[in-house]
């Protein structure tokens, strides 16, 4: 694996390999000594042009637990805030001897540009680019879902997601998580339905490998998991995507009443951070069927696996 820029970069076999390696990484994190010597001598740079807490800390923890040297910096307070371009920043990182760059950027396509414009010889891992994609979030979501479904039904982990029914609900338009999850879950054989008001579905969503619905109550009784998306008000510019917060919650919020529409085994997921009381109620977020805290914990193992496969390459064993 040279780069990980999109969930579409992963074949079924490649995605299953990464999830299997993540299982091995998760097993090592249950030990008293969590650190592995695997990437000793390698340098990972976390390059964050957008604010982040969960993703940045998760990648930093993953790299450090693999014994890599880690350099983390944000655009604020760096040369980027003085006008330095992405190209010049990349050349600086290359000169410093970086082996991999984890990039979070507000511009869709920034990770692809960094990887393929000939600016840098390092591996690039997309940690979220604009409203485009967030592949490691989709991987940790699939990892969490696979684990929970396997616990319930048993069977071959490679096939447990085949036929799984997942509803992705909310602000699809501004969500890089939604696009990556649709692509990855379809690759792994799941059936995905997007549930959102028409104003929060992107142009061209009909070409995505999934179904769409405007009726959340009709969808919930027939799913194995419901993934609630954060309403990204900071990307809406103050205007017109739904009449009011109360109306959005009434039509598309996951609350106690809707929780009881779900099958007994169905899971509640959210990529975080949550707007409690808007897209999800406290009752739903904190219910026994919620995997939200698990998703955060599983993110470290999944990102360890991604960094390992990115940097170990053909030497991965």
C-alpha positions in Angstrom: 0.0 0.0 0.0 1.7 3.2 -1.2 -1.0 5.7 -0.1 -4.4 5.6 1.5 -6.4 8.4 0.0 -9.9 7.0 -0.5 -12.0 4.1 0.6 -12.2 3.3 -3.1 -8.4 2.6 -3.1 -9.1 -0.6 -1.2 -10.2 -3.8 -2.9 -12.2 -6.3 -0.8 -9.1 -8.3 -0.2 -7.1 -5.2 0.8 -9.8 -4.0 3.2 -10.1 -7.4 4.8 -6.3 -7.6 5.2 -6.3 -4.2 6.9 -9.1 -5.2 9.2 -7.4 -8.4 10.1 -4.1 -6.6 10.9 -6.2 -4.2 13.0 -7.5 -7.2 15.0 -3.9 -8.2 15.7 -3.0 -4.7 16.7 -6.0 -4.5 19.0 -4.9 -7.7 20.7 -1.5 -6.1 21.5 -3.2 -3.1 23.1 -4.7 -5.4 25.7 -1.3 -6.2 27.0 0.5 -4.4 29.9 3.2 -3.1 27.5 1.4 -1.7 24.4 4.4 -0.5 22.4 5.7 -2.5 19.4 9.1 -2.0 17.8 7.6 -2.3 14.3 8.3 1.2 12.9 11.3 2.1 14.9 13.4 4.5 12.9 10.5 5.7 10.8 9.1 9.3 11.0 5.4 10.1 10.7 4.3 13.7 10.3 0.8 14.6 11.4 -0.1 17.6 9.2 -3.4 19.2 10.3 -4.7 22.2 8.4 -8.1 21.8 10.1 -8.9 21.6 13.8 -9.2 18.0 15.1 -9.1 16.3 18.5 -10.0 12.6 18.0 -8.3 12.0 14.7 -5.1 13.8 15.6 -4.7 12.1 19.0 -5.6 8.7 17.5 -3.0 8.9 14.7 -0.4 10.2 17.2 -1.1 7.3 19.6 -1.0 4.8 16.8 2.3 5.9 15.4 3.9 6.1 18.9 2.7 2.6 19.8 4.5 1.4 16.7 7.7 3.1 17.9 7.7 5.6 15.1 9.1 9.1 15.6 6.1 11.5 15.5 6.0 15.2 14.5 2.6 16.8 14.9 1.8 20.4 13.9 -1.2 22.3 13.0 -1.5 25.2 10.5 -2.1 27.7 13.2 1.2 29.0 14.5 3.1 27.4 11.6 4.5 28.8 8.4 1.3 27.9 6.7 -0.4 30.7 8.7 2.2 33.0 7.1 1.2 32.0 3.6 3.4 29.0 2.9 1.8 26.7 0.2 1.0 23.0 0.6 3.7 22.3 -2.0 6.4 24.1 0.0 5.3 22.5 3.2 5.5 19.1 1.6 9.0 19.8 0.3 10.1 20.9 3.8 8.7 17.6 5.2 10.5 15.6 2.6 13.8 17.4 3.4 13.3 16.6 7.1 13.2 12.8 6.2 9.5 12.1 6.8 8.4 8.6 5.8 4.7 9.2 6.0 2.4 12.2 6.2 -1.0 12.1 7.8 -2.9 15.0 6.2 -6.1 16.7 7.4 -7.1 19.6 5.1 -10.2 21.7 4.5 -9.9 21.4 0.7 -11.4 18.3 -1.0 -8.7 16.5 -2.9 -5.7 17.9 -0.9 -4.4 14.5 0.1 -4.6 13.2 -3.6 -2.8 16.4 -4.7 0.0 15.9 -2.1 0.4 12.2 -3.1 0.4 12.6 -6.9 1.8 16.0 -7.7 5.4 14.8 -7.5 6.1 17.1 -4.5 6.9 14.3 -2.1 8.2 10.8 -2.1 6.5 9.9 1.2 3.4 7.8 1.8 0.3 9.9 2.3 -2.6 8.9 4.5 -5.8 10.9 4.2 -7.2 12.0 7.6 -10.1 13.9 6.1 -10.1 16.3 3.1 -12.9 18.8 3.0 -16.3 17.1 2.3 -14.6 14.4 0.2 -13.4 11.4 2.3 -12.1 10.1 5.6 -11.1 6.5 4.9 -9.7 5.5 8.3 -13.0 6.6 9.9 -14.8 4.2 7.6 -12.4 1.5 8.4 -12.8 1.9 12.1 -16.6 1.9 11.7 -16.4 -1.3 9.6 -14.0 -2.8 12.2 -16.5 -2.0 15.1 -19.5 -3.3 13.1 -17.7 -6.5 12.1 -16.7 -7.2 15.7 -20.1 -6.7 17.1 -21.9 -8.7 14.4 -19.4 -11.5 14.7 -20.0 -11.6 18.5 -23.7 -12.0 17.9 -23.8 -14.4 14.9 -20.4 -15.9 14.8 -19.2 -17.1 11.4 -16.3 -16.2 9.1 -15.1 -12.6 9.9 -14.4 -12.2 6.2 -18.0 -12.6 5.4 -19.8 -11.2 8.4 -20.5 -7.8 6.8 -22.0 -9.4 3.6 -25.7 -8.5 3.6 -25.5 -6.3 6.7 -28.0 -3.5 6.5 -26.6 -0.1 7.6 -28.5 3.2 7.6 -26.4 6.4 7.5 -28.5 9.3 8.7 -28.2 13.1 8.6 -25.9 15.7 7.0 -24.6 13.6 4.1 -23.9 16.7 2.0 -21.1 17.9 4.2 -19.9 14.5 5.5 -16.6 12.9 4.3 -17.4 10.1 6.6 -20.6 9.2 4.7 -18.9 8.9 1.4 -16.1 6.8 2.7 -18.5 4.5 4.6 -20.7 4.0 1.6 -17.7 3.0 -0.6 -16.1 0.7 2.0 -19.3 -1.0 3.2 -20.4 -1.7 -0.4 -16.9 -3.2 -1.1 -17.4 -5.5 1.9 -20.9 -6.6 0.8 -23.1 -4.5 3.1 -26.4 -2.8 2.0 -26.3 0.9 2.8 -29.2 3.4 2.8 -28.7 7.1 3.2 -31.5 8.9 5.1 -31.5 12.7 4.9 -33.6 15.7 3.8 -33.1 16.4 0.1 -31.2 19.6 0.9 -28.5 17.5 2.7 -27.9 15.0 -0.1 -25.1 15.8 -2.5 -25.6 16.3 -6.2 -24.9 13.0 -8.0 -25.8 10.8 -4.9 -27.7 8.6 -7.3 -24.4 7.3 -8.7 -23.3 6.2 -5.2 -23.5 2.4 -4.5 -26.4 2.8 -2.0 -30.1 3.6 -1.7 -31.6 6.8 -0.4 -34.7 7.6 1.7 -36.3 10.6 3.4 -38.3 8.5 5.9 -36.2 7.5 8.9 -39.1 5.7 10.8 -39.6 3.4 7.8 -36.0 2.4 7.6 -35.1 1.8 11.2 -37.0 -1.5 11.8 -34.9 -3.3 9.1 -31.3 -2.4 9.9 -28.4 -4.0 11.7 -26.8 -0.6 12.5 -27.8 3.1 12.3 -24.9 5.5 11.9 -25.9 9.1 12.8 -23.9 11.9 11.2 -23.1 15.2 12.9 -25.0 18.3 11.6 -22.0 20.4 10.4 -23.4 23.8 11.0 -19.9 25.4 10.6 -20.1 24.4 6.9 -23.6 25.6 6.2 -22.9 29.4 6.2 -26.0 30.1 8.2 -28.5 29.2 5.6 -31.5 27.3 4.6 -30.7 23.5 4.7 -33.6 22.8 7.1 -36.3 25.0 8.7 -35.1 24.8 12.3 -33.1 22.7 14.7 -36.4 21.5 16.2 -37.8 20.4 12.8 -34.5 18.6 11.9 -34.6 16.7 15.3 -38.3 15.8 14.8 -37.7 14.3 11.3 -34.1 13.0 11.4 -33.0 12.9 15.1 -32.3 9.5 16.8 -34.2 9.7 20.1 -35.7 7.2 22.6 -38.8 6.6 20.5 -36.8 5.8 17.4 -34.4 3.7 19.4 -37.3 1.4 20.2 -38.1 1.0 16.5 -34.7 -0.7 15.9 -34.4 -4.5 16.0 -33.1 -5.8 19.4 -29.6 -6.5 18.0 -29.2 -3.2 16.0 -26.3 -0.9 16.9 -26.1 2.9 17.2 -23.0 4.5 15.8 -21.7 8.1 15.5 -18.3 9.3 14.2 -18.2 12.2 16.7 -18.2 14.8 17.9 -21.9 14.7 18.7 -24.5 17.5 18.8 -26.5 16.0 21.6 -30.1 17.0 21.4 -29.9 17.8 17.7 -29.0 14.6 15.6 -28.9 12.3 18.6 -30.4 12.3 22.1 -28.6 11.4 25.3 -30.7 8.3 25.6 -29.6 7.0 22.2 -26.0 8.1 22.6 -25.6 6.4 26.0 -27.7 3.3 25.4 -26.2 -0.2 25.8 -26.5 -0.7 22.0 -24.2 2.4 21.4 -20.7 1.7 20.0 -19.6 5.4 20.1 -16.9 4.9 22.8 -15.8 1.7 21.1 -15.3 3.4 17.8 -12.8 5.8 19.4 -10.8 3.0 21.0 -10.9 0.9 17.8 -9.6 3.9 15.8 -6.1 3.5 17.4 -5.8 -0.2 16.3 -7.1 0.6 12.8 -4.7 3.5 12.3 -1.8 1.3 13.7 -2.7 -1.2 11.0 -2.9 1.5 8.2 0.5 3.0 9.2 2.0 -0.5 9.4 0.9 -1.6 6.0 1.8 1.8 4.5 5.3 1.8 5.8 6.2 -1.9 6.1 5.0 -2.5 2.5 6.3 -5.7 1.1 8.0 -6.5 4.4 4.7 -6.7 6.2 4.4 -10.1 7.8 
